Amino acid sequence: MKRIAALVLAITLLSSTPVIAADLDLSSMTTDELVALQDSIKTELNDRGYSANDEIATGVFLVGRDIRAGVFTFEASEHTMINIYDDMEKYNNLDYLSDIVVLEGESGSIALADGQVMEIVSGKGRLTEDKPSWAP
């Protein structure tokens, strides 16, 4: 009887152990399984505060590491306050280069260079890179 209980416990533990991503063989999964996995990942990211609809929210972003350098348009989905700093030292000293306020439903242009820091103090929105029609 103890062996049966131990076997049932072992099977229960093995079936409830989460799958490690390194061992996940995506090529062996059906399309339905992949879609279900994608939905689960999106749900978990949303639960953690990440917006799966390409919105960027409060946080500190180092240009060149977290976001690439370039000229961007920020379209606010809610009232947003953004500070730009020349570097991490200036960020740590709260010595910002510019502060930007974008009202809900409006947009503004943001130019970011490598090494700068963009801090979204409050709000969220969509950040899209501006590419001139003549650019490759």
N, C-alpha and C positions, 0 to 999 in steps of 0.2 A: 504494500500500500504506500509506503514511504517512497519507493522508487517511482511509482506512478505520479505521486504528488510532485516529486522533484522534476520529473520529465515534463509535466504540465507547466510548472513554473519556468523551466528553461525555455520551452517553446513560447510562452507568453513574453518572456524577456527578449528573446530574439526577434519576435515579430513586432515588438514595440520600439526596438532600437532605431533611432533615426538614421537615414541613409547619409553617408559622407559623400560630399560632392565629387571627390577624387575617384570614388568607386562607381559613380553614376555613369552608365553607358547610354548616352542619349540616342545613339544610332539604333539601339535595340528597342526603343520605345515607340509606341504607335503615335500617330498624330494626335489622337484624343488624349493620350497620356501626357504628351508634350504641352498641349494647350492647358490641361489641368495643372501641370507643374508651373507654367508661366503665370496662370491666374493666382496660384498659391504664392508665388514670389511677389507679384504685384501687391497682393493683399498684405503680406508681411512688410514690404517696404512702406506702404501707406500707413500701417500701424506704427511704424517707427518714425513717422513724420516725413518720409521722403515722398514727394509727389511724382507718381508715375506718368503724369501728363506733361512732362518736360518743364514743370515749374521749378523755380529755385526759390528757396525760402531762407529764413534767418540763418545766419552762419557767417563764418570767416573763410574767405577763399584766397589762396595765394596764386597769383597769376603766374603761369608757367608750370604749376604743379596741379592745382585743382581746376583750373580753367585756363584756356589758351589765351595768349595776347591777341588783341584785335579791337575792332570797333563793333559795338553791339547796340541793339535796340532792346530796352527793357520795357515790357508792357505789363503794367501792374494789374493784378487781379484783386488787389486790395491796397489801401493806402500803404506806401512803402517808403522807408528811409534807408538810404545807402551812404556809407562813408568810403572814400577811396584814400588810401595811404601810400606814400612813396615806397615803403618797405616795412618789414616786420618790426624794426626798431621804432619807427614812427608810430606804428599801430600800438605797440606796447606803451608808448608815451602819450597816446591819444592825440597825436599831432597830425590831423587829417589834412590832406591836400584839397579835397572838395567834399561837400556833402550834397546829396541829391535827394529831393523829395518827389516822388511820382504818385499822383493821385490815382485812385481806383479807376480803371478803364482808360487811363492815359498812358503815354509812352514817352521815353526819353532816351537820348543817345549817351553811351558810356564808352570811352576809349580806355583800354587797359594795356599796360606794357608789362613785360616780364619783370618779376620781382615786386610789383605793386601788390597791395592787399585790398580786396573788396570786402567790406563788411556790410551785410544786410542786417541792419539793426532791428527792423520790424517790417512785417508785411511779406508779400511774395508776388511772383509774377513769372513771365516767360522771358528768357534771355535768348535772343537770336543774333547770330553774327551777321553784320552787314557786309555784303560782298558787292562791289560795283559790277555793273554788267560787263565791263571790259576786263575784269580780273579773271585769271585762269581758275 
